[in-house]
């Protein structure tokens, strides 16, 4: 193989692997858009011959193909991750609220002195 062609092929393969990694890494929580630009639909898989979970639900890209560049995420995992994200954000807000009351107390003490 020509060294220049081999280099182009290696670069193309590396870009492909990086794109797969980026798509897999971005799949967190409830997806709103697919990296391909397609919208996300709510899909329900009905009972197949070998299906152990009939009626399993997915968040799926409208243009889904099993090539790794489109989202197809189980509904339960997406909702669980979103719930964890909201819980963490709520804890952060609670800390800020507690901090504000402490600051108000310090301001009142300084004003009274």
C-alpha positions in Angstrom: 0.0 0.0 0.0 1.1 3.5 -0.8 2.4 5.3 2.4 0.3 8.4 1.7 -2.9 6.3 1.1 -2.1 4.3 4.3 -1.8 7.6 6.2 -5.1 8.9 4.9 -6.8 5.6 5.7 -5.4 5.6 9.3 -6.5 9.2 9.7 -10.0 8.3 8.5 -10.2 5.4 10.9 -9.0 7.5 13.8 -11.7 10.2 13.0 -14.3 7.4 12.9 -13.3 6.0 16.2 -13.2 9.5 17.8 -16.7 10.2 16.5 -18.0 6.9 18.0 -16.4 7.8 21.3 -17.9 11.3 21.3 -21.4 9.9 20.5 -21.2 7.3 23.2 -19.8 9.8 25.8 -22.6 12.3 25.1 -25.4 9.8 25.7 -26.4 10.8 29.2 -29.8 11.5 30.6 -32.9 11.9 28.4 -31.7 12.8 24.9 -33.3 15.7 23.1 -31.5 15.5 19.7 -29.3 12.9 18.1 -25.8 13.9 16.9 -27.0 13.3 13.3 -29.5 16.1 13.8 -32.5 13.8 13.9 -35.2 14.0 16.5 -35.7 11.5 19.3 -38.8 9.3 19.3 -40.2 7.2 22.1 -40.1 3.6 20.8 -41.7 0.6 22.4 -40.3 -2.9 21.5 -43.1 -5.5 21.6 -42.7 -9.1 22.4 -40.5 -11.1 20.0 -40.0 -14.9 20.2 -36.9 -14.5 22.4 -37.7 -11.3 24.2 -37.4 -11.5 27.9 -38.7 -7.9 28.5 -41.8 -7.4 26.3 -42.8 -3.7 25.9 -39.3 -2.4 26.6 -39.1 1.3 25.9 -36.3 3.3 24.2 -35.4 6.8 23.3 -34.4 6.3 19.7 -33.2 8.6 16.9 -35.8 9.0 14.1 -33.0 8.0 11.6 -31.7 5.1 13.7 -29.1 2.8 12.1 -27.0 0.4 14.1 -23.8 2.1 13.1 -22.9 3.8 16.4 -23.7 7.3 15.3 -27.3 7.4 16.4 -29.0 7.2 19.8 -31.0 4.2 21.0 -31.1 4.4 24.8 -33.2 2.3 27.1 -35.9 4.5 28.7 -35.2 3.4 32.2 -31.5 4.3 32.0 -32.2 7.7 30.5 -34.8 8.6 33.2 -32.5 7.3 36.0 -29.6 9.4 34.8 -31.8 12.4 34.5 -33.2 11.9 38.0 -29.6 11.6 39.4 -28.7 14.9 37.6 -31.7 16.7 39.0 -31.0 15.3 42.5 -27.4 16.6 42.3 -28.6 20.0 41.1 -31.2 20.2 43.9 -28.5 19.4 46.5 -26.3 22.2 45.1 -29.3 24.6 45.3 -29.9 23.6 48.9 -26.3 24.4 49.8 -26.7 27.9 48.2 -29.9 28.5 50.1 -28.3 27.5 53.4 -25.3 29.7 52.6 -27.5 32.7 51.9 -29.1 32.6 55.4 -25.6 32.4 57.0 -24.5 35.5 55.0 -27.7 37.4 56.0 -27.0 36.6 59.7 -23.4 37.9 59.3 -24.7 41.1 57.6 -27.2 41.7 60.4 -24.5 41.2 63.1 -22.1 43.6 61.3 -24.9 46.2 61.0 -25.7 45.9 64.7 -22.1 46.5 65.7 
